[in-house]
Amino acid sequence: MQVDVKVPVLAESVAEATLMNWHKQPGDSISRGDSLIDIETDKVTLEVAALNDGVLVEILKGDGELVESNEVIARIDTDAAAAAKAADPKQEAEPQQQSLPVDEPQETPPRLSPAVRHLLEEHKLDAGTIPVLGDNDRLTKEDIIRFLDGDKATEAATPVAETPASPEPAVTVETTAPVETAEITTEAAPAVIATGERPEERVPMTRLRKRAAERLLSAQHENALLTTFNEVNMQAVMDLRAQYKDEFELTHGVKLGFMSFFTRAAVEALKKFPLVNASVDGSDIVYHGYFDIGIAVSAPRGLVVPVLRDADQCSFADIETNIRELGVKARDSKLTIEDLTGGTFTITNGGVFGSLLSTPIINPPQSAILGMHKIQDRPVAENGQVVIRPMMYLALSYDHRIIDGREAVQFLVSIKEQIEDPARLLLQI
């Protein structure tokens, strides 16, 4: 019997998706649960797995083609697997390696997540050549990055005269900067190019990148964007964190970071200035009585903004745990449409990559976004004396159509006051 392989049901906001790379080819034996292909939507990557044992007999849609929800993309013949087992009753009893030449060692191929497969394809690497350092025999993004870094170190140690004049693949640098930050691509040129060639590589833009570009232009064209800045003394938070971080991790099983402080401070400021938590719908202003905070995360496919639901009801431990889980899901391309849908306000932290100051762009239909930056020791004046303090610049970009400068400045000052005096977060003042 032939069984259809269909595209999973897509979200209402997603009209179509793009097939990435088939992991199986016609004629390959298929076991239930085997990954057949990854499907890229505007927001997430979906993995299509086989629902039956059999043989893949036909692929109806090739790599890179557009598909819709529930569309048939391949067919599996379940009778072929049964016939093969009946024709060879010793198949299960005889180990597979007997059919291999004696001089070819058999290795179990490492399991690959969609994010890892994307990196392998991007850098044109063979998974079998990369050492797997984990205990579960699973190739991870960190293994690939470590492997690439090792290649770079080897190239740096090679004399210039011995360097082959061949182009290298592009290296992609991703950041957790705000929505406007595009993927930065640099080409590593050979040390010596005797022929004087200027290599180029043309790579099609991913669906996620296309969608991000559309939203960037839309945000700039349809909103009256303005950014206000302030700076915050991080000394009190850093002292509090240093005092309790070990006990916090022992009690809650998660590290105490800065994001939980800023999330709580943002929620309290949003309560005081509900316009910052509102959105524009045509000629109406929609006030949200809940606080769903988007947290910008850098993923292998680009920037994503998963949403922390009901942040006002979350403790510090809840916030840190949820952010960690969303970050892991983003890294492994396991975020769902639900994880990325909604959000009334966004926080982005470019400081983890060294950004000292930036002007983030709002994530429509939201009306504001808070940008955190690098903590840097700077001289400041306190009580008439110049002292060195760990300072951070804060940026609030907002839609001037509904938020006036007064509300924006006061909102940012409220966050500054709560971070510099964390007791306010406990007292909610």
One Martini backbone bead per residue (centre of mass of N, CA, C, O) as a GRO file, in nm:
protein
  429
    1MET     BB    1   0.098   0.036   0.022
    2GLN     BB    2   0.041   0.374  -0.035
    3VAL     BB    3   0.186   0.659   0.130
    4ASP     BB    4   0.142   0.977   0.218
    5VAL     BB    5   0.340   1.273   0.219
    6LYS     BB    6   0.287   1.553   0.425
    7VAL     BB    7   0.229   1.861   0.505
    8PRO     BB    8   0.202   2.025   0.764
    9VAL     BB    9   0.016   2.212   0.955
   10LEU     BB   10  -0.028   2.539   0.923
   11ALA     BB   11  -0.051   2.839   1.000
   12GLU     BB   12  -0.262   3.094   0.926
   13SER     BB   13  -0.009   3.301   0.867
   14VAL     BB   14   0.087   3.054   0.679
   15ALA     BB   15   0.079   2.988   0.340
   16GLU     BB   16   0.386   2.893   0.304
   17ALA     BB   17   0.663   2.675   0.208
   18THR     BB   18   1.002   2.536   0.224
   19LEU     BB   19   1.200   2.311   0.089
   20MET     BB   20   1.489   2.175   0.155
   21ASN     BB   21   1.630   1.866   0.234
   22TRP     BB   22   1.660   1.556   0.139
   23HIS     BB   23   1.738   1.249   0.325
   24LYS     BB   24   1.588   1.096   0.101
   25GLN     BB   25   1.555   0.850  -0.161
   26PRO     BB   26   1.458   0.680  -0.407
   27GLY     BB   27   1.467   0.341  -0.264
   28ASP     BB   28   1.469   0.392   0.024
   29SER     BB   29   1.464   0.289   0.334
   30ILE     BB   30   1.197   0.306   0.582
   31SER     BB   31   1.143   0.427   0.908
   32ARG     BB   32   0.979   0.492   1.168
   33GLY     BB   33   1.085   0.838   1.229
   34ASP     BB   34   1.223   0.927   0.995
   35SER     BB   35   1.390   1.175   0.842
   36LEU     BB   36   1.307   1.343   0.540
   37ILE     BB   37   1.235   1.663   0.595
   38ASP     BB   38   1.270   2.012   0.584
   39ILE     BB   39   1.056   2.294   0.675
   40GLU     BB   40   1.034   2.632   0.576
   41THR     BB   41   0.930   2.911   0.734
   42ASP     BB   42   0.896   3.231   0.848
   43LYS     BB   43   0.965   3.108   1.159
   44VAL     BB   44   1.002   2.790   1.117
   45THR     BB   45   1.118   2.450   1.156
   46LEU     BB   46   1.008   2.155   1.001
   47GLU     BB   47   0.974   1.808   1.068
   48VAL     BB   48   0.959   1.526   0.853
   49ALA     BB   49   0.822   1.214   0.930
   50ALA     BB   50   0.783   0.887   0.927
   51LEU     BB   51   0.482   0.678   0.968
   52ASN     BB   52   0.626   0.439   0.803
   53ASP     BB   53   0.720   0.156   0.679
   54GLY     BB   54   0.953   0.136   0.391
   55VAL     BB   55   0.955   0.280   0.057
   56LEU     BB   56   1.080   0.530  -0.131
   57VAL     BB   57   0.918   0.596  -0.451
   58GLU     BB   58   0.835   0.921  -0.429
   59ILE     BB   59   0.907   1.259  -0.544
   60LEU     BB   60   0.712   1.556  -0.591
   61LYS     BB   61   0.909   1.752  -0.423
   62GLY     BB   62   1.169   1.954  -0.430
   63ASP     BB   63   1.416   2.136  -0.362
   64GLY     BB   64   1.287   2.467  -0.293
   65GLU     BB   65   0.994   2.427  -0.291
   66LEU     BB   66   0.667   2.519  -0.281
   67VAL     BB   67   0.428   2.481  -0.013
   68GLU     BB   68   0.140   2.349   0.140
   69SER     BB   69  -0.093   2.261   0.333
   70ASN     BB   70  -0.123   1.911   0.297
   71GLU     BB   71   0.077   1.850   0.087
   72VAL     BB   72   0.198   1.629  -0.140
   73ILE     BB   73   0.556   1.507  -0.157
   74ALA     BB   74   0.523   1.187  -0.108
   75ARG     BB   75   0.592   0.820  -0.127
   76ILE     BB   76   0.510   0.513   0.049
   77ASP     BB   77   0.593   0.163   0.045
   78THR     BB   78   0.487  -0.082   0.267
   79ASP     BB   79   0.516  -0.356   0.101
   80ALA     BB   80   0.822  -0.354   0.043
   81ALA     BB   81   0.917  -0.419   0.329
   82ALA     BB   82   0.764  -0.687   0.364
   83ALA     BB   83   0.890  -0.831   0.116
   84ALA     BB   84   1.184  -0.815   0.209
   85LYS     BB   85   1.149  -0.984   0.469
   86ALA     BB   86   1.031  -1.241   0.332
   87ALA     BB   87   1.282  -1.292   0.135
   88ASP     BB   88   1.470  -1.227   0.414
   89PRO     BB   89   1.477  -1.391   0.714
   90LYS     BB   90   1.800  -1.316   0.789
   91GLN     BB   91   1.822  -1.007   0.820
   92GLU     BB   92   1.804  -0.983   1.138
   93ALA     BB   93   2.033  -1.195   1.211
   94GLU     BB   94   2.220  -1.035   1.026
   95PRO     BB   95   2.460  -0.832   1.025
   96GLN     BB   96   2.535  -0.557   0.835
   97GLN     BB   97   2.860  -0.570   0.829
   98GLN     BB   98   2.893  -0.827   0.638
   99SER     BB   99   2.859  -0.650   0.360
  100LEU     BB  100   3.125  -0.535   0.432
  101PRO     BB  101   3.425  -0.461   0.407
  102VAL     BB  102   3.688  -0.527   0.607
  103ASP     BB  103   3.841  -0.233   0.556
  104GLU     BB  104   3.553  -0.109   0.659
  105PRO     BB  105   3.453   0.078   0.896
  106GLN     BB  106   3.184   0.097   1.123
  107GLU     BB  107   2.970   0.378   1.171
  108THR     BB  108   2.774   0.580   1.360
  109PRO     BB  109   2.585   0.818   1.272
  110PRO     BB  110   2.523   1.118   1.355
  111ARG     BB  111   2.291   1.308   1.493
  112LEU     BB  112   2.066   1.545   1.332
  113SER     BB  113   1.979   1.861   1.331
  114PRO     BB  114   1.861   2.120   1.158
  115ALA     BB  115   2.088   2.316   1.246
  116VAL     BB  116   2.324   2.131   1.169
  117ARG     BB  117   2.255   2.089   0.871
  118HIS     BB  118   2.276   2.387   0.796
  119LEU     BB  119   2.580   2.417   0.861
  120LEU     BB  120   2.685   2.198   0.673
  121GLU     BB  121   2.577   2.328   0.411
  122GLU     BB  122   2.708   2.610   0.439
  123HIS     BB  123   3.019   2.469   0.477
  124LYS     BB  124   3.059   2.200   0.334
  125LEU     BB  125   3.021   1.939   0.529
  126ASP     BB  126   3.116   1.638   0.692
  127ALA     BB  127   2.994   1.468   0.956
  128GLY     BB  128   3.219   1.232   0.967
  129THR     BB  129   3.470   1.455   1.021
  130ILE     BB  130   3.336   1.526   1.299
  131PRO     BB  131   3.380   1.549   1.619
  132VAL     BB  132   3.220   1.388   1.898
  133LEU     BB  133   3.195   1.508   2.243
  134GLY     BB  134   2.956   1.380   2.336
  135ASP     BB  135   2.770   1.125   2.516
  136ASN     BB  136   2.522   1.089   2.275
  137ASP     BB  137   2.624   1.095   1.972
  138ARG     BB  138   2.578   1.416   1.914
  139LEU     BB  139   2.574   1.652   1.686
  140THR     BB  140   2.675   1.986   1.728
  141LYS     BB  141   2.723   2.316   1.696
  142GLU     BB  142   2.985   2.317   1.868
  143ASP     BB  143   3.141   2.110   1.702
  144ILE     BB  144   3.152   2.279   1.442
  145ILE     BB  145   3.285   2.534   1.556
  146ARG     BB  146   3.536   2.387   1.658
  147PHE     BB  147   3.622   2.283   1.380
  148LEU     BB  148   3.648   2.559   1.241
  149ASP     BB  149   3.854   2.680   1.440
  150GLY     BB  150   4.071   2.467   1.375
  151ASP     BB  151   4.108   2.547   1.078
  152LYS     BB  152   4.197   2.838   1.130
  153ALA     BB  153   4.450   2.767   1.295
  154THR     BB  154   4.591   2.608   1.069
  155GLU     BB  155   4.602   2.840   0.863
  156ALA     BB  156   4.771   3.037   1.043
  157ALA     BB  157   5.025   2.823   1.055
  158THR     BB  158   5.057   2.857   0.757
  159PRO     BB  159   5.242   2.932   0.518
  160VAL     BB  160   5.198   3.143   0.263
  161ALA     BB  161   5.340   2.976   0.030
  162GLU     BB  162   5.139   2.710   0.104
  163THR     BB  163   4.884   2.847   0.018
  164PRO     BB  164   4.608   2.789  -0.135
  165ALA     BB  165   4.432   2.914  -0.432
  166SER     BB  166   4.132   2.899  -0.270
  167PRO     BB  167   3.818   2.925  -0.206
  168GLU     BB  168   3.606   3.005   0.060
  169PRO     BB  169   3.363   2.988   0.261
  170ALA     BB  170   3.130   3.148   0.403
  171VAL     BB  171   3.096   3.347   0.700
  172THR     BB  172   2.862   3.352   0.964
  173VAL     BB  173   2.739   3.627   1.158
  174GLU     BB  174   2.556   3.626   1.462
  175THR     BB  175   2.301   3.812   1.633
  176THR     BB  176   2.107   3.967   1.912
  177ALA     BB  177   2.009   4.188   1.773
  178PRO     BB  178   1.790   4.355   1.653
  179VAL     BB  179   1.574   4.332   1.392
  180GLU     BB  180   1.771   4.509   1.203
  181THR     BB  181   1.977   4.289   1.213
  182ALA     BB  182   2.183   4.154   0.994
  183GLU     BB  183   2.343   3.930   0.829
  184ILE     BB  184   2.692   3.872   0.847
  185THR     BB  185   2.904   3.850   0.557
  186THR     BB  186   3.218   3.684   0.515
  187GLU     BB  187   3.515   3.645   0.318
  188ALA     BB  188   3.771   3.413   0.314
  189ALA     BB  189   4.067   3.482   0.196
  190PRO     BB  190   4.332   3.395   0.059
  191ALA     BB  191   4.662   3.458   0.111
  192VAL     BB  192   4.703   3.351  -0.196
  193ILE     BB  193   4.646   3.496  -0.535
  194ALA     BB  194   4.788   3.438  -0.831
  195THR     BB  195   4.538   3.507  -1.042
  196GLY     BB  196   4.349   3.747  -0.926
  197GLU     BB  197   4.098   3.655  -0.800
  198ARG     BB  198   3.730   3.723  -0.726
  199PRO     BB  199   3.546   3.571  -0.523
  200GLU     BB  200   3.209   3.436  -0.536
  201GLU     BB  201   2.881   3.398  -0.362
  202ARG     BB  202   2.560   3.267  -0.437
  203VAL     BB  203   2.282   3.297  -0.207
  204PRO     BB  204   1.988   3.222  -0.113
  205MET     BB  205   1.740   3.351   0.052
  206THR     BB  206   1.580   3.294   0.317
  207ARG     BB  207   1.270   3.295   0.439
  208LEU     BB  208   1.340   3.439   0.703
  209ARG     BB  209   1.500   3.672   0.573
  210LYS     BB  210   1.272   3.780   0.397
  211ARG     BB  211   1.076   3.839   0.628
  212ALA     BB  212   1.261   4.032   0.783
  213ALA     BB  213   1.284   4.240   0.556
  214GLU     BB  214   0.984   4.310   0.539
  215ARG     BB  215   0.957   4.405   0.838
  216LEU     BB  216   1.162   4.630   0.830
  217LEU     BB  217   1.027   4.805   0.613
  218SER     BB  218   0.754   4.824   0.750
  219ALA     BB  219   0.847   4.961   1.014
  220GLN     BB  220   0.970   5.218   0.868
  221HIS     BB  221   0.707   5.303   0.692
  222GLU     BB  222   0.458   5.270   0.928
  223ASN     BB  223   0.646   5.414   1.142
  224ALA     BB  224   0.730   5.649   1.405
  225LEU     BB  225   1.054   5.648   1.467
  226LEU     BB  226   1.209   5.652   1.798
  227THR     BB  227   1.498   5.733   2.012
  228THR     BB  228   1.590   5.672   2.351
  229PHE     BB  229   1.830   5.753   2.613
  230ASN     BB  230   2.030   5.579   2.865
  231GLU     BB  231   2.177   5.517   3.190
  232VAL     BB  232   2.311   5.244   3.398
  233ASN     BB  233   2.379   5.131   3.717
  234MET     BB  234   2.505   4.793   3.788
  235GLN     BB  235   2.607   4.749   4.081
  236ALA     BB  236   2.363   4.641   4.245
  237VAL     BB  237   2.305   4.391   4.071
  238MET     BB  238   2.590   4.266   4.083
  239ASP     BB  239   2.596   4.232   4.390
  240LEU     BB  240   2.340   4.058   4.416
  241ARG     BB  241   2.432   3.833   4.229
  242ALA     BB  242   2.697   3.757   4.376
  243GLN     BB  243   2.554   3.679   4.651
  244TYR     BB  244   2.307   3.469   4.513
  245LYS     BB  245   2.377   3.276   4.269
  246ASP     BB  246   2.438   3.004   4.407
  247GLU     BB  247   2.172   2.973   4.566
  248PHE     BB  248   1.986   3.002   4.325
  249GLU     BB  249   2.088   2.755   4.164
  250LEU     BB  250   2.039   2.545   4.390
  251THR     BB  251   1.727   2.600   4.414
  252HIS     BB  252   1.638   2.632   4.080
  253GLY     BB  253   1.845   2.527   3.845
  254VAL     BB  254   1.939   2.831   3.772
  255LYS     BB  255   2.070   3.105   3.649
  256LEU     BB  256   2.153   3.437   3.737
  257GLY     BB  257   2.058   3.701   3.548
  258PHE     BB  258   1.979   4.007   3.388
  259MET     BB  259   1.705   3.956   3.240
  260SER     BB  260   1.516   3.937   3.487
  261PHE     BB  261   1.545   4.229   3.577
  262PHE     BB  262   1.448   4.365   3.308
  263THR     BB  263   1.176   4.227   3.290
  264ARG     BB  264   1.060   4.331   3.556
  265ALA     BB  265   1.106   4.630   3.499
  266ALA     BB  266   0.932   4.643   3.242
  267VAL     BB  267   0.662   4.560   3.366
  268GLU     BB  268   0.640   4.796   3.570
  269ALA     BB  269   0.657   5.018   3.350
  270LEU     BB  270   0.406   4.923   3.185
  271LYS     BB  271   0.202   4.980   3.411
  272LYS     BB  272   0.256   5.295   3.407
  273PHE     BB  273   0.282   5.268   3.065
  274PRO     BB  274   0.048   5.140   2.856
  275LEU     BB  275   0.132   5.254   2.574
  276VAL     BB  276   0.391   5.072   2.545
  277ASN     BB  277   0.182   4.806   2.544
  278ALA     BB  278   0.068   4.893   2.282
  279SER     BB  279  -0.132   4.912   1.972
  280VAL     BB  280  -0.189   4.941   1.624
  281ASP     BB  281  -0.532   4.948   1.464
  282GLY     BB  282  -0.533   5.156   1.248
  283SER     BB  283  -0.735   5.392   1.432
  284ASP     BB  284  -0.649   5.215   1.676
  285ILE     BB  285  -0.598   5.149   2.024
  286VAL     BB  286  -0.439   4.871   2.185
  287TYR     BB  287  -0.489   4.753   2.502
  288HIS     BB  288  -0.290   4.557   2.717
  289GLY     BB  289  -0.360   4.334   3.005
  290TYR     BB  290  -0.080   4.211   2.928
  291PHE     BB  291   0.267   4.042   2.949
  292ASP     BB  292   0.433   3.983   2.650
  293ILE     BB  293   0.771   3.896   2.619
  294GLY     BB  294   1.014   3.955   2.396
  295ILE     BB  295   1.311   3.752   2.310
  296ALA     BB  296   1.596   3.799   2.162
  297VAL     BB  297   1.734   3.544   1.937
  298SER     BB  298   2.006   3.360   1.830
  299ALA     BB  299   2.001   3.167   1.537
  300PRO     BB  300   2.108   2.978   1.278
  301ARG     BB  301   1.877   3.129   1.084
  302GLY     BB  302   1.843   3.367   1.291
  303LEU     BB  303   1.636   3.594   1.408
  304VAL     BB  304   1.442   3.554   1.708
  305VAL     BB  305   1.108   3.601   1.898
  306PRO     BB  306   1.031   3.481   2.168
  307VAL     BB  307   0.764   3.431   2.411
  308LEU     BB  308   0.686   3.559   2.732
  309ARG     BB  309   0.434   3.467   2.921
  310ASP     BB  310   0.316   3.633   3.171
  311ALA     BB  311   0.555   3.801   3.321
  312ASP     BB  312   0.404   3.912   3.580
  313GLN     BB  313   0.382   3.592   3.696
  314CYS     BB  314   0.691   3.579   3.715
  315SER     BB  315   0.965   3.477   3.838
  316PHE     BB  316   1.293   3.476   3.824
  317ALA     BB  317   1.309   3.169   3.772
  318ASP     BB  318   1.102   3.157   3.546
  319ILE     BB  319   1.246   3.344   3.349
  320GLU     BB  320   1.515   3.189   3.325
  321THR     BB  321   1.393   2.918   3.236
  322ASN     BB  322   1.238   3.012   2.984
  323ILE     BB  323   1.477   3.137   2.834
  324ARG     BB  324   1.645   2.882   2.816
  325GLU     BB  325   1.438   2.709   2.661
  326LEU     BB  326   1.411   2.898   2.415
  327GLY     BB  327   1.711   2.890   2.336
  328VAL     BB  328   1.725   2.586   2.277
  329LYS     BB  329   1.500   2.579   2.063
  330ALA     BB  330   1.641   2.776   1.871
  331ARG     BB  331   1.903   2.614   1.824
  332ASP     BB  332   1.718   2.341   1.736
  333SER     BB  333   1.462   2.424   1.574
  334LYS     BB  334   1.184   2.404   1.797
  335LEU     BB  335   1.010   2.623   1.735
  336THR     BB  336   0.696   2.751   1.746
  337ILE     BB  337   0.440   2.944   1.659
  338GLU     BB  338   0.356   3.002   1.953
  339ASP     BB  339   0.637   3.113   2.048
  340LEU     BB  340   0.615   3.366   1.813
  341THR     BB  341   0.343   3.468   1.905
  342GLY     BB  342   0.309   3.786   1.963
  343GLY     BB  343   0.349   4.033   2.176
  344THR     BB  344   0.400   4.363   2.350
  345PHE     BB  345   0.717   4.335   2.406
  346THR     BB  346   1.077   4.406   2.366
  347ILE     BB  347   1.397   4.238   2.425
  348THR     BB  348   1.741   4.334   2.363
  349ASN     BB  349   2.094   4.189   2.362
  350GLY     BB  350   2.393   4.322   2.234
  351GLY     BB  351   2.610   4.299   2.470
  352VAL     BB  352   2.707   3.996   2.430
  353PHE     BB  353   2.872   4.121   2.155
  354GLY     BB  354   2.962   4.441   2.233
  355SER     BB  355   2.742   4.642   2.231
  356LEU     BB  356   2.715   4.989   2.317
  357LEU     BB  357   2.519   5.099   2.073
  358SER     BB  358   2.167   5.133   1.970
  359THR     BB  359   1.878   5.118   1.726
  360PRO     BB  360   1.606   4.973   1.757
  361ILE     BB  361   1.347   4.785   1.605
  362ILE     BB  362   1.042   4.725   1.595
  363ASN     BB  363   0.785   4.465   1.650
  364PRO     BB  364   0.537   4.415   1.476
  365PRO     BB  365   0.269   4.564   1.649
  366GLN     BB  366   0.452   4.694   1.820
  367SER     BB  367   0.571   5.008   2.002
  368ALA     BB  368   0.829   4.870   2.152
  369ILE     BB  369   1.193   4.866   2.241
  370LEU     BB  370   1.455   4.717   2.431
  371GLY     BB  371   1.803   4.809   2.468
  372MET     BB  372   2.080   4.633   2.542
  373HIS     BB  373   2.420   4.649   2.673
  374LYS     BB  374   2.728   4.694   2.750
  375ILE     BB  375   2.931   4.652   3.021
  376GLN     BB  376   3.106   4.950   3.143
  377ASP     BB  377   3.370   5.103   3.268
  378ARG     BB  378   3.304   5.432   3.413
  379PRO     BB  379   3.316   5.760   3.469
  380VAL     BB  380   3.148   5.907   3.751
  381ALA     BB  381   2.927   6.113   3.932
  382GLU     BB  382   2.945   6.114   4.304
  383ASN     BB  383   2.913   6.340   4.529
  384GLY     BB  384   3.148   6.507   4.369
  385GLN     BB  385   3.272   6.234   4.259
  386VAL     BB  386   3.500   6.036   4.085
  387VAL     BB  387   3.390   5.723   3.958
  388ILE     BB  388   3.384   5.373   3.909
  389ARG     BB  389   3.137   5.221   3.689
  390PRO     BB  390   2.898   4.995   3.582
  391MET     BB  391   2.782   5.062   3.259
  392MET     BB  392   2.463   5.112   3.077
  393TYR     BB  393   2.308   5.133   2.781
  394LEU     BB  394   1.987   5.257   2.690
  395ALA     BB  395   1.718   5.168   2.454
  396LEU     BB  396   1.419   5.335   2.314
  397SER     BB  397   1.199   5.227   2.081
  398TYR     BB  398   0.927   5.411   1.916
  399ASP     BB  399   0.591   5.501   1.845
  400HIS     BB  400   0.499   5.833   1.782
  401ARG     BB  401   0.189   5.804   1.731
  402ILE     BB  402   0.136   5.711   2.061
  403ILE     BB  403   0.423   5.798   2.170
  404ASP     BB  404   0.561   6.014   2.367
  405GLY     BB  405   0.846   6.145   2.492
  406ARG     BB  406   0.761   6.146   2.787
  407GLU     BB  407   0.689   5.843   2.818
  408ALA     BB  408   0.958   5.729   2.719
  409VAL     BB  409   1.144   5.859   2.927
  410GLN     BB  410   0.994   5.761   3.185
  411PHE     BB  411   1.021   5.463   3.127
  412LEU     BB  412   1.335   5.454   3.131
  413VAL     BB  413   1.364   5.569   3.418
  414SER     BB  414   1.216   5.339   3.562
  415ILE     BB  415   1.422   5.124   3.492
  416LYS     BB  416   1.668   5.261   3.615
  417GLU     BB  417   1.564   5.273   3.911
  418GLN     BB  418   1.527   4.961   3.949
  419ILE     BB  419   1.821   4.874   3.888
  420GLU     BB  420   1.962   5.070   4.102
  421ASP     BB  421   1.697   4.962   4.293
  422PRO     BB  422   1.595   4.642   4.350
  423ALA     BB  423   1.378   4.686   4.574
  424ARG     BB  424   1.153   4.782   4.379
  425LEU     BB  425   1.088   4.499   4.264
  426LEU     BB  426   0.974   4.385   4.531
  427LEU     BB  427   0.769   4.640   4.583
  428GLN     BB  428   0.649   4.764   4.322
  429ILE     BB  429   0.773   5.097   4.259
   0.00000   0.00000   0.00000
